Amino acid sequence: MDSISIISSVIFIFFCAFIFSVANSSTLGVNYVSSLLEIQERERAPSSVQLTAAYGVLNRLIPSHFSSFQFHIIPKEHCGGEFCFNISNHPGSARDGSPEILIHGTTAVDILSGVHWYLKYWCGAHISWSKTGGAQLASVPDPGSLPAVQDAGVLVKRPVPWSYYQNAVTSSYTFAWWDWKRWEKEIDWMALQGINLPLAFTGQEAIWQKVFKNFNISTSNLDDFFGGPAFLAWSRMGNLHKWGGPLPQSWLDQQLILQKKILGRMYELGMTPVLPGFSGNVPAALKRVFPSAKISRLGNWFTVNSDTRWCCTYLLDATDPLFVEIGKAFIEQQLKEYGRSSHIYNCDTFDENTPPVDDPDYISSLGATIFKGMQSADSDAVWLMQGWLFTYDPFWRPTQMKALLHSVPLGKLIVLDLYAEVKPIWATSKQFYGIPYIWKVTLLFFFCASDVVFPIVSILFTQFICPVSVGTNLKVVFLTGYVIYFMCMLHNFAGNVEMYGVLDAVGSGPVEARTSENSTMVGVGMSMEGIEQNPVVYDLMSEMAFQHRPVDVKAWIDLYSRRRYGRFVQPMQDAWNILYHTIYNCTDGAYDKNRDVIVSFPDLDPNSISTLQTVLNDVHEQYGKRYLRRAILEEPNDSYDKPHLWYSTSEVIHALKLFLESGNQLSDSSTYRYDLVDLTRQALAKYANELFLDAIEAYKLDDLHAVAHLSQKFLGLVEDLDMLLGCHDGFLLGPWIESAKELAQDEDQERQFEWNARTQITMWFDNTELEASLLRDYGNKYWSGLLRDYYGPRAAIYFKYLIESLEEGKGFNLQAWRREWIKLTNSWQSSRNVFPVKSRGNALNVSQWLFEKYLQDLGSHDH
């Protein structure tokens, strides 16, 4: 970063921090949870413990500068009763070997947020997950030369007390095979991003084993209850049972040990980990042990032919006295094992499970009893609930929604507005009818997605106070209410690999929600189903935990590209400006579940696939922002779930060209190489979608030569794309499979765990010879090894039957195609071939070659 940019950044932050320090951040929701905050403050780890933990994170992040910083814990009273951090020059910094920067914070997390803030805006650094390029710290000056801040220091307060992290299914889509080494890195990342309210779901099956033993449920009875290691999230939610199981005792013991390490570190850093509560999901054996209990069997959840081996789990009615008894026992056992809790428990009884009747009194009694189970074991308990059910299930009309939300004492229920960056519930439900909530970004590929921004420095100070973004899908409706909520960003489904974001909504949505009339918002959050993708979105969203005003996203993006790569390169600035207006400006309100043909191949007769597509071909200006008009050629009337396309592909290809032009200056940067591979993958994936439809069109025209040519071009592209992905560690299949095998204790477990890992990313759930899983490809990934070994061969089978159909003059043999590709998939799930765990190849050279081979002539028009 050049000196002028650094200086202007510093001046901007000074001004910004001053405004933060005087802003009134309290909402009605914060007042409602004030007693809980006071309890957590009293029970937080001693300052000495937190400081030791904070220095540990610093040493792992940038050991060369360990002695350059000094930390102090301060009470909230020093910050006007708010959580905060304060960055100042160390009084002894002029002496050799003395610390240079002094950071005060109300918790270790706040201190580390201050470290990150300083490294970002004074040193031009960037921190992301290792798989997405890792930390860019080359721009940080040497010890003894760190830039000073203003003499008065920089005070930054949290506008709301909590920053939430994770989704109930992240534990399976991302964390399934993690060991302590990987978890420690994640907790470090969380602390540096300011996250202080993470889910802590690991190891709960070992707790349940002990609880159910006291209700006369044997270990063997639980073999049918728990899902396999890659499917625990859904067995915990009562969606399935036994699939991928049974769980070995060694797994249960191992995960409980891991959970204790995770909780220990979170508490040391001053975090507030959220533990699971009892939702009513019980093993089938409980019905035999308690025949008079109100236990009902739920309906089918995505199995083929309602296969009861995996589906139709059992739910204990919350009005049954046994519900409170089990709920109490579960929390008591956790308290016994872990020694403490933070008094916040997550429970989602109705997530994808609809109540049997819609009577408001019945729903209210359910909610009250669920909470009673928590409160019976912990008098200070607070129920944290995902608001996803209010997004997708028409059952939850205002009367039913209000009955559930008001069934718990005020301040004892907090709702996660799970998909707030796209479909905010707070704005249409009178602030969740008064219940505290968290504005949450769900970075996953099927739930919630929100992107956040920080009003980044501009040499023109007039750009500092930026207007609320217009043209986003966040429609602000100011309503009154009394429900406490978090506003969350969902963003990613199933850990799919897709460049996507709604940055303007992220940069303004949390502020709009918090400052709206009678706001009950108490936090912001990220609730992605899978992580380690789209680092720009998460960088922005994490900052919203400290933002008091809407962010000027354009200015933020300009600085982001400098921080991301450690230097200013004009073509990269231009490229990121294009990406901001295209890929990261999705305003159509559609779910961004990746359905690219390569990773989610259509299981249809080609004659039922419409080849007339939606084209983005007209750019216009509105309110100073650029938008793309859609030219609808035909409304499709088939079951082909077309890939999501919301931007001009020609503009993105131009951005890729600018990336390649910057290669000579940035090729030594891991963050650049990750972004280059990802952007090239994105452009080629969309091109592959068009190739497929061209082949289908040729088939309909009986053009055998064209079908043969296009199918070979498609398959060659898949091979080439696999080679590209192999150039960066962030796009490899090998680590996913090998990390699963490493947790096994013997050969049988290794086979079971590998099957789990392979199945989740391909067929997902059960199938027959002629009927694929209803969830096939939901967990798809653009990973090297997976394209070459599975996606390519699957596509080749389809093209083979296309060609045979034309050669023989017969219709497409749909049954033969299905039988063969399903057999291929089942065989792949059980195979044991090994894939690389380290990247190889030159990302810049391969990307340049693929650009010239496939994309160079497409950059002038949308395809």
N, C-alpha and C positions, 0 to 999 in steps of 0.2 A: 504493500500500500504506500502511495507517495505521501510525503510529509504534509502537503496542503490538505489532503483528504483526512489524514489522521487528526490534524489540528482542528479542522472544522467538525469532525466527529466528536472530538472532546468537548468543544464549545457547545455543541448541540446537546450532548448528554448532561452537561452542567445545567443548562437551562431546563431540560426535561426533568432532571432529578429535583430541582427546586420546586417545580410545579407538583411533582409527585409528593413531596414532603408536606405540602400544605393542603393537598386535596382531601376532601371528606369522603372516605371510601365505605362507610358503614351502610348496610342495607337492613331492611326489616329482618331478613333471614339471618344475618349475623347476630342481631339482637336475640333472636329465638334460640340460637345455639350457644349463647354466651356462657351458660353454666357448664356445658360440656367443654368448651375451650378452657375455662378456668381449671377444671379437673385435669385435663390433659397437660396443662401447664405445670400443675403441682407434681404430676407423676412423670414428667419428662426426665430423661437421663440427666445426671449431674453435669454441670458445665465441663468438668475435667474429662468426663467420658466422651462428651460430644466433640470437644476440641481434639482429643486423640484421634477420633474417627475422621474428623475433617482433615487433619494433617495427613492421615493415611491416604485419603482420596487425592490430595494434592501431590503426594509423593508418587502415587501410581500414574497420575496424569502427566506431570512435568517435573521429574525428579531433579533436573538441573536447576530449577528455581525454588527448590524446597525452602531454602533459607531466605528467599526474597520476600516472603509474606509472613505476617504475624496476625493471628486470629484472637478475637475476644468474643465471648458470649455476653450479651446485654439483655436486661429485662425489657419487656414490651413498653413499659412506661417511658423509656428513653425515645420511643418512636411514637408517642402519642397514643399508646395502647394498641398499636398495630404490629404485625410481623414486618420486619425490614432488614436491610443490610446497609452499612455505611462504609464507603471506600474513602480512605484518606492517605496522605503521605506519612510515612513513619517518621517520627521526630528525630530518629538517629540515622536516617538514610544517608546522610553525608559521610558517615564513617564507613570505611572498608569492611565488608563482611556483615554489616548490619542489615536487617530487613528494610525493604524499600517501601512496601505497601502494607498498610494496616487495614484490616477488614473486621468490622464489628457486625454481629448479626444476632437475631433473637434465638436462632437455633443453628445447629451445624449445617443444615440444609440451606438456610438463608445465607450463611457465610460463604458456602460453596457457590451459591447463586451469584454472590458478589464477585467471587473469583472469576466465574464464567463471564459475567458482565464486563469486568475489567479487561480480561483477555480479548473479548469480542471488540469492544469499542475504544480501547486504548492501544491494543496491540494487533488488531486486525486478524485475530485467530478465529478458528471455527472448530466445533466439536460435534461429531456425529458418531453413529455406530461404526464399529470396525468394518462390518460388511459393506457399508456405504461410503467407505473411504477413510474412516477413522478421524482422528484429530489432526487439523492443520495447525501446527504450532511453529512452523519455520519462520513465521513473521514476528514472533515474540523476540524482542531484543535480548541480548545476553544479560545475565545477572550483573547488577551494578549499573545498568543502562536503561532500566524500565522507565517508561514515561510517567511523569508526575501528574497527579490530578490537581484540581483547583485547591487553593489553600483551605477553603472552608469545608472541603470534602464533598462527597456525593451521597446523598441519602435517597434510597429508593424503598418505598413501602409497597406491600401487597394491598391491592384494592379490596380483595376478599381473602379470607384466611387460608383456603385450601386449594391445592393443585392436585387433581386426581389423575390416576394412571391405570390403564389396563381395561380389558374387556373380559367377561367371564370365559370366553373361548380363546383368548390369547395364550392361556396356559397350555393349550393343546396345539394350536397352529404355530406357535413360536417356541414356547418354553419346554415343550414335552421332554426333550432329551438333555436339558441343561444340567451341568454339574456346578459345584460351588465356584469354580474358577470363572465360568461364564456368568453366573449370577452376581458375583462380586463386581464384575465389569458393568453389569446392568444397573446395579444399585448406585455405583459411582456416577454413571450417566444420569440416573434419575436425580440424584442430589444436585449435580451441576445444572440441571434443567429446572431446578426449583420444585420438583415433585415432592410433596410431603404427605400425600394420602394415596398410597398404592394398595391394590389388592394383594392379599397374601394367602393364596389358595393351595399352595403345595402341601402334600403330605396329609391331606384331610382324610384319606381313605383309612390310614392307620388309626386315626381318631375314631372314625365310624366303626371300625372293627372292635374297638374296646367298648364303645357305647352299646352296640347291638349285642355284644356278648352278655351284657347285663339285662338284656331283654330276651335272653334264651335263643339268640340267633347264632348259630355256629359259623366257624370260618368257612366251611364248605358251602353253607347256604349263601355266603357272600360271593362265591365264585360266579354265581348267576346274576349278581347285582352290579358289581363294578365293571366298567368297560375296560378295554385295553389301554396301555399307556398313552397312545395317540388319540384316544377317544374319551378320556375322563371328563372333559368339560361337559359332554352331552349326557353322560350317565349321571353326573352330579345334578344336572337340570331335569332329569327324569325323561329325557327324550328317547333314550335307548338303554339297554342293559346287556351285559356279557360280550358285546361285539368287540373283538380283539383281545378278549380275556382268555382265561382268568389271570388275575394279578398274582405273581409269585409273592410269597411272604418277604423275600429279600427286597423286592421293590417297595413294599409298604414300609419296611424298616428303614431302607435307604432314603426314601422321600421324607420321612418324619425327621430324620437327622438333618437333612438338607433344609427343611422348613425352619428348624430351630436356629440354624446358622443365618438364614435369610432374615428371620424376625430379629435376631440379636443385632445384626448390623443395622437394620432399619431403626430399631429403638436407639442404638448408639448415636445415630445421626439426627435424632430428634423427630423422626417421621412418625406418622400415625397409620400403621398398617391396618387394613380392613380384613377381618376374619370372616369366614363363612358362618351363616346361621342355618337353621333347619327349615327347609321349604316344604316338607311333607312327603318327599320322595323316599319310599321305603322298599326293602326287599320283599319278594313274594312270600317268603317264609313267615313274615310278621303276621300275615293274614291267618296262617295256620296256628300260630302261637296265641293270637288274640282274635278268635273267630267272631266276636261280637263288635270289634272295632269297626268304625266307618272307613273302610278301605275300598277304594274304587279302582278299577282298571282303566287306564287312559287309552285313547284311540291310537291309531297307527301314526307313526312319525317317519315317513319317507322310506319304509321298507317295501320291498316288492311283495305283493300279495299279503300284506299284513302279517308277516312272519313273526309269530309270537316268541320265537327263540331270541329275537333282538328287540322287538317293539312292545308297545302296550304295557308300559310300566305301571307300578302301583302308587297311588297317592292317598295318604292318610288325610282325611277331612280335618281341617283346622278346628272344627267345632267339637271334635272328639277329645275327651280329657287326656288321652294318650299323647296327643300332639304336643301339649305343653310339657308333658313329662319328658318326652324325647328331646324336644327343643332345649329344655333346661339341662338335660344330661349332656348334650353335645357341647354346649358352651362351657359347662363345668369341667368336662374332660379336657377341653382346650386350655382352660385356665390352669388346670393341674399340670399339663404337659409343658406349657410355655411359661408359666409363672406369672403372667400378666396379660392384659389386652389393652387396646386403646378405646374400648367401649363402643366401637362402630362395627356392625355386623351386616354383611350383605345377604339378602335373601330375595330370590326371584321366583316365587311359587308360580306365578302366572306368565312367565316368559315362555311363549309358544305352548302354553297349557291354559286353555280358557276355562273359567269356572263353569260348573254344570248349569247354574241358573243365574239370571241377571237381576234378581231381587236385591235392591240396595241394602236392605237390612241384613240379608245373608252375607253379602260382600263385606259389609262393615264388620260383621262378626268374625269373618275370616281374617281380616286385617288385624283386628284387636287381638285375636288369639295367637297369630303368628308373632306379634310383638310381645305378648305375654310370655311366650316361650323364651324369648331373649331376656326379658326383664326379670324373670324368675331366678335366673342365674347371675345376672349382672344388673343391679338396680340402676346403674347409670347408662344402660344400653341405649343405643340409637340404631334405628333400622335404616340401612342404605339400600335403595331399590333402583334397578335400571328402569328407565322410562320407555324402553323399546316397545313394550306391549302397547303403549298408547299411540305409537307410530303406525303399526301395521295391522292391529286387530280391531275390526269394526265393532266388536263386542263392547269396547270401552267408550261408550257415549258419555256425555257430561255427567249424567246422574250416577252412572256406575263408577266413573273415574273419581268423582267427588266422594262417593261412599267409601272407596278404598283409602283415598288420601286423608280423609278426616276421621278414619277409624283409630288413629294413633294420636296421643297427646301432642300438641303443638311443640315443635322443636325436637321431637323424637323420631321423625321420619324425614329422610333426605332423599330426593329423587335426582337421578342422573338424566338430564335431557340429552339422550344418547346421540341423536343425529342432528344436533342443533345447527351445524354449519349448513345444512341443506333443508331440513324440515323441523324447525324449532317448535317444540310443544308449548314452551312457556308463553309464546306470543298468542296462542289460540285457546289457552286454558286458564286465563286470568291468573298468570303466574303460578300454575299448578294449584289453583284454588288456595293459595296462601302457604303451601308447603315449601320449605327451603329446598333449593335445587342447585345443581352444578351444571354450568355451561360446559358441555363436553364434546371433544372432537373424537369421533370414533374412527380411527385410522385402520379400517379393515375393509374387506371387500364384500360387505353385504349389510352393514349396519349403520354406522354414523361416520361422517367425515367432516372435519372442520379445520380450517387453516387460519393461523394467526400472524399478525404482523406488528412490527415495532416502528414507530415514527422515526425513521432513520434520518441521519444527518444529511442536510443539503447545505451547500454554501449559501444558498438563498434562504435566510431565516424565515421568510414569509411562508415557506412551505411547512413550517413546523406544526402549526395548528391546522391539521388536515381535516377536510370535511368527511362526513360519513359516506362510505362508498354507496353508490347507487347502482341499480341494475343487477343487484345480487338477489338470491332467492330468500333472503332473510327479510320477511315482511313484518315489520314491527307493529304490533297492536298493543297499545297501552291499556292494560286491564288491571283490576285490583285483585288481591287474593292473599292467602296466608299459608302457602305451601313452600317449604324450603327446598331449593333445588340447586343442582350443579348444571352448568351449561357445557355440553361436551361435544367434541369433534370425533366422528366415527371414521370417516375417510377411507378405510381399507377393509376389504372383505377377504377372509381366509388366507391372508398373507399373499394374495395374488400380486404379481409383478406388473405394474402398470403406472406410467407417469400420469399423475392426475392431482388436481387440487382446486380449491375455491378460495384463493388467498385473500381476496377482498372481503369475503364473509368472515374469514378467520380474524382478519385485522380489525374488524369493526363489531362483529356480532356480540362478543362478550361484553364490550363496553355498552352497547345499546341495551342489552338485557339488564346489566347492573344498574344503569342510570335511568331505566324506565320507572314509571310511577309505581310506588308500593312494591319495589323489587324485593323478592325473597331469595335472590341468588346468594350463595355462600362460597362458590368456587368455580373454577374452570377445570376442564379435564380433557384427556386424550383417551379414547376408548376404542382404538383400532383393534380389529381381530388379529392382525399380524403386523409385526414391526419390520425394521431393517429395509425400508424403502422410502422414496420421496423425502430425503432429509430436509429439504427446504421447507416443507409443510410443518414438520415437527419443530424445526428451529423457530419458526414464526409462532406456532401455537404455544410453545413453552414460554415465550416472552409475554404472552397475554396474562400470565399470572401476576405480572408486575406493571401492566399497562393501564393507565388511567384515562387515556384518550385514544380514539381511533388512530390507527397507524397509516401513514402515507406509504402504501405498499410499493409504489414505484421507486421511491427513494430508498426504501428498505432493500429492495431487490438489487439496486445499483451497488449498495455496499455489500450485500450478501455475496455477489460474485467475486468481489475482492477478497473477502474473508475466506471464502470457500477454497480458493486456490492460492492465497497468500500474496497476491500481487495484482496490479491493475493491468488488464489486457483488453484493449478496446473491442476487438471482435467478440470477446466473451461477454462484455457489457451489453453489446447489441444483441447477442444470442439470447441472453437471459431476459432482455426486454421483450423479445418475441415469445419466449416460453411463458412469461408472465401473462401476456395477452391471449395466449392460445391454450396450451396444455393446462396451465394453472389458473385458467379463468373459465371453469365450467359453470355455466349459469342455467343449464336446462333442467335442473332438479332431478335428473335421472340417477338411479343407483349406478355406481361405477363398478359393477361386477364384471371382471375380465372375461369376455366371451370371444376373444380372438380365435380364429379358426384353428390355428396351430395347436393351441392348448385346450380348446373346447370344441372338438370337431363335431359338426352336425350329424346326428343319428337319424337321417331322413332320406326318403326317396328324393333324388335330385329334381324331379318334376314338381315337388312341392315347395321348392326353394325359389323365392322371388329374387331375380337378378337385377331388378330396377331398384336403385338405392337412393338413400338420402345423400345429397351432395351439399357441401358447404362452399359457397362460391361468391358470397357478396359481403364485403366488409363495409360497415358504416359507423359513423360516429354518433354518440349520444351522451350528453353530460360529460364530454371530454374523455369518454372511454370508447374503446373499439369493440364492436360486436360482430358476430357472423350471422347472416341470415341463412336460413335453411331453404333450399329449393327441393321440395318434396316431389319426386318423380312418380312415386306410387306408394300408397299406403299398403304395406305388406299384409297379406292375408294367409300367412302360413305359420307353422309352429317353430320356425327357425329363429332362435334368439340371437338377433344380429348384434355384432360387436358395437359397443358404444363409441360414437365419434362425435365430438362436439367442437372440433377446431379445423382449421384449414391445414391439410397435410402439406401443401406446398410451402407454407410459411415455416412449418416445423422442419422440413427438409432444408430450407435456407438456414435455419438456426444450426442445424447439424453441419452445414458447410462452414459456418463461422467457427464452430467448435474445432473442426479439422484444421482451419487456418491458424488456430492458436496452439496447435500441437507442438510445434518446435519450441515454444516457450514454456509449455506446461506438462509435457509428457512425463516428467519425473514426479508429478503429483498424483498420489493415489486417489484423491478426491476427483481430480480431472479425469483420470482413467475410468473410474466408476461411472461418472456422469456421461462420458463419451460412449461407453459400452451401452449404458441404459438408453440414451437418446437414439443411438443407432438401432438398437433392438426395437424401440418404439416405432421408428419410421419403417423398418423392415416388416414388423408385425402387421402394420396397417396395409402395407403393400401386399403382403401374403393374403390378407382378406380379399383384396381385389383380384389377385390371381385365381383364388378359389372360385369366385363368382364368375370370372371369365371362363373358367373350365366348365362350370355348370351351364353357362350360356352356350358354349360350343357344343356341349352334349345335347342340349335341346334343339340345336340346329343340325344334329347328326353329323357333325364335323369331327370325324375320328382323328384325323391328323392333328387338328388343333387341341383336342382333348389330350392326346398323347404328349404333345409338345408342352402344353401348360402344366400338366401333371408332373412331368419331369422337372420343369422349372420350379414348381412349388416344392418338390421334394429336395431339389438341390439347394433351394433357399433355406430349408429347415436344417440341412447339413451345415451350410455356411453359418447360419445363425448359432448353431451349437458351438462351432469353433470360436465365434466372436465371444460368446458368453464364457467360454473357458479361459478368456484372457484376464478375468478378474475374480478374486476369491469370493466376491459377493454374489456370484451367479453360478455356483457349483452345486450339483446334487450330492456329491460325495460326503461333505460334512454332515448333512442331514442323516444319511444312512449310517455313517460310521459312528456318530455320536449316540445313535440309538443302540448300536451293537456294543459300544463301550460300557453301557450301563448293565449289560447282561452278566450273569454269574456263571452260566454254563451254555453249552451248545443249543439246548432247547430254547432257553430264553433268548439267545441271540437270533434264532430263527423267528421267534414270535415277535420280538421287538422290530426286527427288520421288516417283517410282514406289515406290522402296524405302520411303520414309517412310509413304506411304499404304497400302502392302500389309501392312506389319508390324502395323498396328492394325486391319486388316479381315480379308482372306482369309488372310493370313500365308503360306501355302504354295500349291502348285499345285492346280489343279482341272480338271474337264472341264465340258462344257456341262450335264451333269445330276448331277454329283457334286462337292460342295464340298470344299474342303480339310479334312483331318482336324483341322487346327489353327485353323480359322476362329474368329474372335472371341477367340482366346486372349489377344491383346494389346489387348483392348477398352479404351476410355477414355470417361469422361464429360467430353467436351470440347465447348464451344460451337462450332458449325460442323459437327461430326461428327454431332450428333443431327439437326439441321435438314436437312443435305445428304445424309446416308446412312442413319442408323438409322430415321428417320421414313419416308422413301420405301420402305425395305425392308419395314417393318411394314405399310405401306399396300398393298403387293402381296399380302401374306398375307390381309389382311382382304378385299381385292377378291375373292379366290378363295373365301373363306368365304361371302360374300354371293352370288356367282354360283352356288355349289353349292346354296344354299337356293332361290334364284330359279328354277333350272332343274330342281330335284328330282333332281340327280345327286350322285354322290360327290365329295369334294374332289379336285381335279385336282393331285395332288402333283407330277407331272412338270412340268406347266406352271408351277407355282409355283417349282420349283427352277430351271428354265431361265431364268425371268425375273429372279429375285433374284440368281442367279449372274452373269447378263449385266449387271445393274445394278452389281454389285460390281466386276467386271472393268473396266467403263467408268469407275467412280469411281476405281479405282486409276490409270488413265491420264489422268484429267482434269487440268486445269491452273487451275481457278478459284482465286481468292485469298481468304483468310480474314483477319479482323482480328488484329492482334498486340497490340492494347491493349484493355483492357476498357472497357465503356461501360454506363451505367445505374446506378441506385441500388439496391445490394444489399438494403438494409433495406426499402425500399418494395416491391420486387419480391417479396421473401421474404414480407412481410406479406400481400401480395395473393394469392400462391399458397397460403399457409396458410389464408386465409379461403375461397378458392375450392375447395380440395380436401381439406383436413385438419381443419378446425375441428370438424366433426361426427364425426370419427373418433377423437378423443382420449380418449373414454370407454371404448373397447373395442378389442381387437385385431381387425385386419382381414385 
